[in-house]
Amino acid sequence: MYVREYDQRDLTFVVSGMLWKFSLVMKDLETGTLWSHLAGEAMQGSLKGTKLTILPGQLVTWESWRSRYPQTTAIAMDRTADEYRTGIYASLGKFLVGVKSGSDSRAWNYSALRRHPLVNDHFQNKPVVVWFNIENRTPHLFSRSLDDEPIEFV
């Protein structure tokens, strides 16, 4: 997910109908620039080379979301939505939970997390913990220090 504001104006993104590396190419209505959905970067047009600011996101099941946010409303998708949902979770090895700061990044694979759902680790020399909720297939990433002291989770 990305912030859709650039140069103090909101960009309106639509589906371009094109794919790049088997992934969606977006187009902003304001300039007609084509954007990579994967990289959040303008690929062609007047804003070429511009990068959108990344927003943190999480892939969760509808049941998990609904239990946390019961007032949520959603549009009803066609029958292929069920196939898409089960297809996504059938291939956990294709998914990662990650963190990025500056040029540093770190990621943990869903398949490995399913086997070992609690991982004490480090990112930028700071202790972190990754917890994978096996029931709803949702990863969580937290700092694991308190008063500048690392905490070991079991």
TIFI-519875 format. One record per residue: x, y, z of N, C-alpha, C, CB in turn. Coordinates in steps of 0.2 Angstrom, whole numbers. Glycine has a CB too. Example, Ala and Ser with C-alpha at 12.3 -4.5 7.8 and 13.67 -1.06 7.14 Angstrom:
residues 2
+--------+---------+-------+---------+----------+-------+--------+---------+-------+---------+----------+-------+
: n.east : n.north :  n.up : ca.east : ca.north : ca.up : c.east : c.north :  c.up : cb.east : cb.north : cb.up :
+--------+---------+-------+---------+----------+-------+--------+---------+-------+---------+----------+-------+
:     66 :     -28 :    39 :      62 :      -22 :    39 :     66 :     -16 :    39 :      57 :      -22 :    45 :
:     64 :     -11 :    35 :      68 :       -5 :    36 :     64 :       0 :    39 :      70 :       -3 :    29 :
+--------+---------+-------+---------+----------+-------+--------+---------+-------+---------+----------+-------+
//
This chain:
residues 154
+--------+---------+-------+---------+----------+-------+--------+---------+-------+---------+----------+-------+
: n.east : n.north :  n.up : ca.east : ca.north : ca.up : c.east : c.north :  c.up : cb.east : cb.north : cb.up :
+--------+---------+-------+---------+----------+-------+--------+---------+-------+---------+----------+-------+
:      4 :      -6 :     0 :       0 :        0 :     0 :      4 :       6 :     0 :      -5 :        0 :     6 :
:      2 :      11 :    -3 :       6 :       17 :    -4 :      2 :      24 :    -2 :       9 :       18 :   -11 :
:      5 :      29 :     0 :       2 :       35 :     0 :      1 :      38 :    -7 :       6 :       40 :     5 :
:     -5 :      40 :    -8 :      -7 :       42 :   -15 :     -6 :      50 :   -16 :     -14 :       41 :   -17 :
:     -3 :      53 :   -11 :      -1 :       60 :   -12 :      6 :      61 :   -15 :      -2 :       64 :    -5 :
:      6 :      66 :   -20 :      13 :       67 :   -22 :     13 :      75 :   -24 :      14 :       63 :   -29 :
:     18 :      78 :   -22 :      19 :       85 :   -23 :     13 :      89 :   -21 :      20 :       86 :   -30 :
:     10 :      88 :   -15 :       5 :       91 :   -11 :     -2 :      90 :   -15 :       6 :       98 :   -10 :
:     -3 :      85 :   -19 :      -9 :       84 :   -22 :    -11 :      76 :   -22 :     -10 :       86 :   -29 :
:    -17 :      75 :   -21 :     -19 :       68 :   -21 :    -19 :      65 :   -28 :     -26 :       67 :   -18 :
:    -17 :      59 :   -29 :     -17 :       56 :   -36 :    -23 :      51 :   -36 :     -10 :       52 :   -38 :
:    -26 :      50 :   -41 :     -32 :       45 :   -42 :    -29 :      40 :   -46 :     -38 :       49 :   -45 :
:    -29 :      34 :   -43 :     -26 :       28 :   -47 :    -32 :      24 :   -49 :     -22 :       24 :   -42 :
:    -31 :      21 :   -56 :     -36 :       17 :   -59 :    -32 :      11 :   -62 :     -40 :       20 :   -64 :
:    -35 :       6 :   -63 :     -32 :        0 :   -66 :    -31 :       2 :   -74 :     -36 :       -7 :   -66 :
:    -24 :       1 :   -76 :     -23 :        2 :   -83 :    -25 :      -3 :   -88 :     -15 :        4 :   -83 :
:    -26 :      -9 :   -85 :     -27 :      -15 :   -90 :    -21 :     -18 :   -92 :     -31 :      -12 :   -96 :
:    -15 :     -16 :   -90 :      -8 :      -19 :   -92 :     -6 :     -22 :   -86 :      -4 :      -13 :   -94 :
:     -1 :     -27 :   -87 :       3 :      -31 :   -82 :     10 :     -30 :   -83 :       1 :      -38 :   -82 :
:     14 :     -30 :   -78 :      21 :      -30 :   -78 :     24 :     -35 :   -73 :      24 :      -22 :   -77 :
:     28 :     -40 :   -76 :      30 :      -45 :   -71 :     24 :     -49 :   -68 :      35 :      -43 :   -66 :
:     19 :     -50 :   -72 :      12 :      -53 :   -70 :      9 :     -49 :   -64 :      14 :      -60 :   -67 :
:     10 :     -43 :   -64 :       7 :      -39 :   -58 :      4 :     -33 :   -61 :      12 :      -37 :   -53 :
:     -1 :     -30 :   -58 :      -5 :      -24 :   -60 :     -1 :     -18 :   -61 :     -10 :      -23 :   -54 :
:     -3 :     -15 :   -66 :       0 :       -8 :   -68 :     -5 :      -3 :   -67 :       3 :       -8 :   -75 :
:     -4 :       2 :   -62 :      -9 :        7 :   -61 :     -8 :      13 :   -65 :      -9 :        9 :   -53 :
:    -13 :      17 :   -66 :     -12 :       24 :   -70 :    -15 :      29 :   -65 :     -15 :       23 :   -77 :
:    -12 :      35 :   -65 :     -15 :       40 :   -61 :    -19 :      45 :   -66 :     -10 :       45 :   -57 :
:    -25 :      47 :   -64 :     -29 :       51 :   -69 :    -26 :      58 :   -70 :     -36 :       51 :   -66 :
:    -23 :      60 :   -65 :     -20 :       67 :   -65 :    -15 :      68 :   -71 :     -18 :       69 :   -59 :
:    -10 :      64 :   -72 :      -5 :       64 :   -76 :     -5 :      59 :   -82 :       2 :       65 :   -73 :
:     -8 :      54 :   -81 :      -8 :       48 :   -85 :     -2 :      44 :   -85 :      -8 :       50 :   -92 :
:      2 :      45 :   -79 :       8 :       41 :   -78 :      6 :      34 :   -76 :      12 :       44 :   -72 :
:     10 :      29 :   -78 :       9 :       22 :   -77 :     14 :      20 :   -71 :      11 :       17 :   -83 :
:     11 :      17 :   -66 :      15 :       15 :   -60 :     15 :       8 :   -59 :      11 :       18 :   -54 :
:     20 :       5 :   -56 :      21 :       -2 :   -54 :     18 :      -3 :   -47 :      29 :       -4 :   -54 :
:     13 :      -8 :   -47 :      10 :       -9 :   -41 :     15 :     -13 :   -36 :       4 :      -14 :   -42 :
:     20 :     -16 :   -39 :      24 :      -20 :   -35 :     29 :     -15 :   -32 :      28 :      -25 :   -39 :
:     32 :     -10 :   -36 :      37 :       -6 :   -33 :     35 :       1 :   -31 :      42 :       -5 :   -39 :
:     29 :       3 :   -32 :      26 :        9 :   -30 :     30 :      15 :   -34 :      27 :       10 :   -23 :
:     32 :      13 :   -40 :      36 :       18 :   -44 :     34 :      20 :   -50 :      44 :       15 :   -44 :
:     34 :      26 :   -52 :      32 :       28 :   -59 :     36 :      25 :   -64 :      31 :       36 :   -60 :
:     33 :      21 :   -69 :      37 :       18 :   -74 :     37 :      22 :   -81 :      34 :       11 :   -76 :
:     32 :      25 :   -82 :      32 :       29 :   -89 :     27 :      35 :   -88 :      29 :       24 :   -94 :
:     29 :      40 :   -91 :      25 :       46 :   -90 :     29 :      52 :   -87 :      18 :       45 :   -86 :
:     25 :      58 :   -86 :      29 :       64 :   -83 :     31 :      63 :   -76 :      24 :       69 :   -83 :
:     29 :      58 :   -72 :      32 :       57 :   -65 :     37 :      51 :   -65 :      26 :       56 :   -61 :
:     39 :      49 :   -71 :      43 :       43 :   -71 :     49 :      44 :   -66 :      46 :       42 :   -78 :
:     50 :      38 :   -62 :      56 :       38 :   -57 :     53 :      40 :   -50 :      61 :       43 :   -60 :
:     47 :      43 :   -50 :      45 :       45 :   -44 :     43 :      39 :   -40 :      39 :       50 :   -44 :
:     44 :      39 :   -33 :      42 :       33 :   -29 :     37 :      36 :   -24 :      48 :       30 :   -25 :
:     32 :      32 :   -23 :      27 :       33 :   -18 :     29 :      31 :   -11 :      20 :       30 :   -20 :
:     27 :      34 :    -6 :      28 :       32 :     1 :     24 :      26 :     3 :      27 :       38 :     6 :
:     28 :      21 :     5 :      25 :       15 :     7 :     21 :      15 :    14 :      30 :        9 :     8 :
:     15 :      12 :    14 :      11 :       12 :    20 :     12 :       5 :    23 :       4 :       14 :    19 :
:     12 :       4 :    29 :      12 :       -3 :    32 :      6 :      -7 :    30 :      14 :       -4 :    39 :
:      6 :     -13 :    29 :       0 :      -17 :    27 :      0 :     -24 :    30 :      -2 :      -17 :    20 :
:     -5 :     -27 :    30 :      -5 :      -34 :    33 :    -11 :     -38 :    29 :      -7 :      -34 :    40 :
:     -9 :     -44 :    27 :     -14 :      -48 :    23 :    -17 :     -53 :    29 :     -11 :      -53 :    18 :
:    -24 :     -52 :    30 :     -27 :      -56 :    35 :    -34 :     -59 :    32 :     -29 :      -51 :    41 :
:    -36 :     -64 :    36 :     -43 :      -67 :    34 :    -48 :     -62 :    35 :     -44 :      -73 :    37 :
:    -54 :     -62 :    32 :     -60 :      -58 :    33 :    -62 :     -60 :    40 :     -65 :      -60 :    28 :
:    -62 :     -66 :    43 :     -64 :      -68 :    49 :    -60 :     -64 :    55 :     -64 :      -75 :    50 :
:    -54 :     -64 :    54 :     -49 :      -60 :    58 :    -51 :     -53 :    58 :     -42 :      -62 :    56 :
:    -51 :     -50 :    52 :     -53 :      -43 :    52 :    -59 :     -41 :    55 :     -53 :      -40 :    45 :
:    -64 :     -45 :    54 :     -71 :      -44 :    56 :    -71 :     -44 :    64 :     -76 :      -49 :    53 :
:    -68 :     -49 :    67 :     -68 :      -50 :    74 :    -65 :     -43 :    77 :     -64 :      -56 :    76 :
:    -60 :     -40 :    74 :     -56 :      -34 :    77 :    -60 :     -28 :    75 :     -49 :      -34 :    74 :
:    -63 :     -28 :    70 :     -67 :      -22 :    67 :    -74 :     -24 :    65 :     -63 :      -18 :    62 :
:    -79 :     -25 :    70 :     -85 :      -28 :    68 :    -90 :     -23 :    64 :     -89 :      -30 :    74 :
:    -88 :     -16 :    64 :     -92 :      -12 :    61 :    -90 :     -11 :    54 :     -92 :       -5 :    64 :
:    -85 :     -15 :    51 :     -83 :      -14 :    44 :    -88 :     -16 :    39 :     -77 :      -18 :    44 :
:    -89 :     -13 :    34 :     -93 :      -15 :    28 :    -88 :     -16 :    22 :     -98 :       -9 :    27 :
:    -91 :     -20 :    18 :     -87 :      -22 :    12 :    -91 :     -23 :     6 :     -82 :      -28 :    14 :
:    -88 :     -23 :     0 :     -92 :      -25 :    -6 :    -92 :     -32 :    -7 :     -90 :      -21 :   -12 :
:    -98 :     -35 :    -9 :     -98 :      -42 :   -11 :    -94 :     -43 :   -17 :    -105 :      -45 :   -11 :
:    -90 :     -48 :   -17 :     -86 :      -50 :   -24 :    -90 :     -56 :   -27 :     -79 :      -51 :   -22 :
:    -88 :     -57 :   -33 :     -91 :      -62 :   -37 :    -88 :     -69 :   -34 :     -90 :      -62 :   -44 :
:    -91 :     -74 :   -37 :     -89 :      -81 :   -35 :    -82 :     -83 :   -35 :     -93 :      -86 :   -38 :
:    -78 :     -79 :   -39 :     -71 :      -81 :   -39 :    -67 :     -79 :   -33 :     -68 :      -78 :   -46 :
:    -70 :     -75 :   -29 :     -67 :      -72 :   -23 :    -65 :     -78 :   -19 :     -71 :      -67 :   -19 :
:    -69 :     -83 :   -18 :     -67 :      -89 :   -14 :    -62 :     -93 :   -16 :     -74 :      -94 :   -13 :
:    -61 :     -94 :   -23 :     -56 :      -97 :   -26 :    -49 :     -93 :   -25 :     -57 :      -98 :   -34 :
:    -50 :     -86 :   -26 :     -44 :      -82 :   -25 :    -41 :     -83 :   -17 :     -45 :      -75 :   -26 :
:    -46 :     -83 :   -13 :     -44 :      -83 :    -5 :    -41 :     -90 :    -4 :     -50 :      -82 :    -1 :
:    -44 :     -95 :    -6 :     -41 :     -102 :    -5 :    -34 :    -103 :    -8 :     -46 :     -107 :    -6 :
:    -34 :    -100 :   -14 :     -28 :     -101 :   -18 :    -22 :     -97 :   -15 :     -29 :      -98 :   -25 :
:    -23 :     -91 :   -12 :     -18 :      -87 :    -9 :    -15 :     -91 :    -3 :     -21 :      -80 :    -7 :
:    -19 :     -94 :     1 :     -17 :      -97 :     7 :    -14 :    -104 :     6 :     -22 :      -97 :    12 :
:    -15 :    -107 :     0 :     -13 :     -113 :    -2 :     -5 :    -113 :    -3 :     -16 :     -116 :    -8 :
:     -3 :    -107 :    -5 :       4 :     -106 :    -6 :      8 :    -101 :    -2 :       5 :     -103 :   -14 :
:      8 :    -103 :     5 :      11 :      -99 :    10 :     18 :     -97 :     8 :      11 :     -102 :    17 :
:     22 :    -101 :     5 :      29 :     -100 :     3 :     30 :     -94 :    -1 :      32 :     -106 :     0 :
:     25 :     -92 :    -4 :      25 :      -86 :    -9 :     25 :     -79 :    -5 :      20 :      -86 :   -14 :
:     23 :     -79 :     2 :      22 :      -73 :     6 :     28 :     -72 :    11 :      15 :      -74 :     9 :
:     29 :     -66 :    12 :      34 :      -64 :    17 :     31 :     -59 :    22 :      40 :      -61 :    14 :
:     33 :     -58 :    28 :      32 :      -52 :    32 :     39 :     -49 :    32 :      29 :      -54 :    39 :
:     39 :     -42 :    31 :      45 :      -39 :    31 :     45 :     -32 :    34 :      47 :      -38 :    24 :
:     51 :     -30 :    35 :      52 :      -23 :    38 :     57 :     -20 :    34 :      54 :      -23 :    46 :
:     57 :     -13 :    33 :      62 :       -9 :    29 :     63 :      -3 :    32 :      59 :       -8 :    22 :
:     69 :      -1 :    33 :      71 :        6 :    36 :     77 :       8 :    32 :      72 :        6 :    43 :
:     76 :      14 :    28 :      82 :       16 :    24 :     83 :      11 :    19 :      88 :       18 :    28 :
:     89 :       9 :    18 :      91 :        4 :    13 :     91 :      -3 :    16 :      98 :        5 :    10 :
:     90 :      -4 :    23 :      90 :      -10 :    26 :     83 :     -13 :    26 :      92 :       -9 :    34 :
:     83 :     -20 :    25 :      77 :      -24 :    25 :     78 :     -31 :    28 :      73 :      -24 :    18 :
:     73 :     -34 :    30 :      73 :      -40 :    33 :     66 :     -43 :    32 :      75 :      -41 :    41 :
:     66 :     -50 :    30 :      59 :      -53 :    29 :     60 :     -60 :    32 :      58 :      -53 :    21 :
:     54 :     -63 :    33 :      53 :      -69 :    36 :     47 :     -73 :    32 :      51 :      -69 :    43 :
:     48 :     -79 :    29 :      44 :      -82 :    25 :     38 :     -85 :    29 :      48 :      -88 :    21 :
:     32 :     -85 :    26 :      26 :      -88 :    29 :     27 :     -95 :    31 :      20 :      -87 :    25 :
:     30 :     -99 :    26 :      30 :     -106 :    27 :     35 :    -108 :    33 :      33 :     -109 :    20 :
:     40 :    -104 :    33 :      45 :     -105 :    39 :     42 :    -103 :    46 :      52 :     -101 :    38 :
:     38 :     -98 :    45 :      34 :      -96 :    51 :     29 :    -101 :    53 :      31 :      -89 :    50 :
:     26 :    -104 :    49 :      21 :     -109 :    50 :     24 :    -115 :    54 :      17 :     -112 :    44 :
:     30 :    -117 :    52 :      33 :     -122 :    56 :     36 :    -120 :    63 :      39 :     -125 :    52 :
:     38 :    -113 :    63 :      41 :     -110 :    69 :     38 :    -103 :    70 :      49 :     -110 :    69 :
:     32 :    -103 :    73 :      28 :      -97 :    73 :     30 :     -92 :    78 :      21 :      -99 :    75 :
:     35 :     -93 :    82 :      38 :      -87 :    86 :     46 :     -87 :    85 :      37 :      -89 :    93 :
:     48 :     -81 :    82 :      55 :      -80 :    81 :     58 :     -74 :    84 :      56 :      -80 :    73 :
:     63 :     -75 :    88 :      66 :      -70 :    91 :     72 :     -68 :    86 :      69 :      -71 :    99 :
:     72 :     -62 :    84 :      77 :      -60 :    79 :     80 :     -53 :    80 :      74 :      -61 :    72 :
:     84 :     -50 :    76 :      86 :      -43 :    76 :     85 :     -40 :    69 :      94 :      -43 :    78 :
:     84 :     -34 :    69 :      84 :      -29 :    63 :     87 :     -23 :    65 :      76 :      -28 :    61 :
:     92 :     -21 :    61 :      96 :      -15 :    63 :     99 :     -15 :    70 :      92 :       -9 :    61 :
:    101 :     -21 :    72 :     104 :      -22 :    79 :     99 :     -21 :    84 :     110 :      -18 :    79 :
:     93 :     -21 :    83 :      88 :      -20 :    88 :     84 :     -27 :    88 :      83 :      -14 :    86 :
:     82 :     -29 :    94 :      79 :      -35 :    95 :     71 :     -35 :    93 :      79 :      -38 :   102 :
:     69 :     -39 :    89 :      62 :      -40 :    86 :     60 :     -47 :    87 :      62 :      -38 :    79 :
:     53 :     -47 :    87 :      50 :      -54 :    88 :     45 :     -54 :    82 :      47 :      -55 :    95 :
:     44 :     -60 :    79 :      39 :      -61 :    74 :     35 :     -67 :    77 :      43 :      -63 :    67 :
:     29 :     -66 :    77 :      24 :      -71 :    79 :     19 :     -72 :    73 :      20 :      -68 :    85 :
:     18 :     -78 :    71 :      14 :      -80 :    66 :      7 :     -84 :    69 :      17 :      -85 :    61 :
:      2 :     -81 :    68 :      -5 :      -84 :    70 :     -7 :     -89 :    65 :     -10 :      -78 :    71 :
:     -6 :     -95 :    67 :      -7 :     -101 :    62 :    -14 :    -101 :    61 :      -5 :     -107 :    65 :
:    -19 :    -100 :    65 :     -26 :     -100 :    64 :    -28 :     -96 :    59 :     -30 :      -99 :    71 :
:    -26 :     -89 :    59 :     -29 :      -85 :    53 :    -23 :     -83 :    48 :     -32 :      -79 :    56 :
:    -17 :     -86 :    49 :     -12 :      -85 :    44 :     -9 :     -78 :    44 :     -14 :      -88 :    37 :
:     -9 :     -75 :    50 :      -7 :      -68 :    50 :     -1 :     -67 :    54 :     -13 :      -64 :    53 :
:      5 :     -64 :    51 :      11 :      -63 :    55 :     10 :     -56 :    58 :      17 :      -63 :    50 :
:     14 :     -55 :    64 :      15 :      -49 :    68 :     22 :     -48 :    69 :      10 :      -50 :    74 :
:     24 :     -42 :    69 :      31 :      -40 :    70 :     31 :     -35 :    75 :      35 :      -38 :    63 :
:     35 :     -36 :    80 :      36 :      -31 :    86 :     43 :     -30 :    88 :      31 :      -33 :    92 :
:     44 :     -24 :    91 :      50 :      -24 :    95 :     50 :     -28 :   101 :      52 :      -16 :    97 :
:     56 :     -31 :   103 :      56 :      -35 :   109 :     60 :     -32 :   114 :      57 :      -42 :   107 :
:     60 :     -26 :   115 :      64 :      -23 :   121 :     60 :     -19 :   125 :      70 :      -19 :   118 :
:     62 :     -19 :   131 :      58 :      -15 :   137 :     64 :     -11 :   141 :      54 :      -20 :   141 :
:     63 :      -5 :   141 :      68 :       -1 :   144 :     75 :      -2 :   142 :      68 :       -2 :   152 :
:     76 :      -3 :   135 :      82 :       -4 :   132 :     85 :     -11 :   133 :      87 :        1 :   133 :
:     81 :     -16 :   136 :      83 :      -22 :   137 :     80 :     -27 :   133 :      83 :      -24 :   145 :
:     83 :     -32 :   130 :      80 :      -37 :   125 :     76 :     -42 :   129 :      84 :      -41 :   121 :
:     70 :     -44 :   127 :      65 :      -49 :   130 :     66 :     -55 :   125 :      58 :      -46 :   131 :
:     66 :     -61 :   128 :      66 :      -67 :   124 :     59 :     -70 :   125 :      72 :      -72 :   127 :
:     56 :     -71 :   119 :      49 :      -74 :   120 :     50 :     -81 :   118 :      45 :      -71 :   114 :
:     45 :     -85 :   122 :      45 :      -93 :   121 :     38 :     -94 :   120 :      48 :      -96 :   127 :
+--------+---------+-------+---------+----------+-------+--------+---------+-------+---------+----------+-------+
//
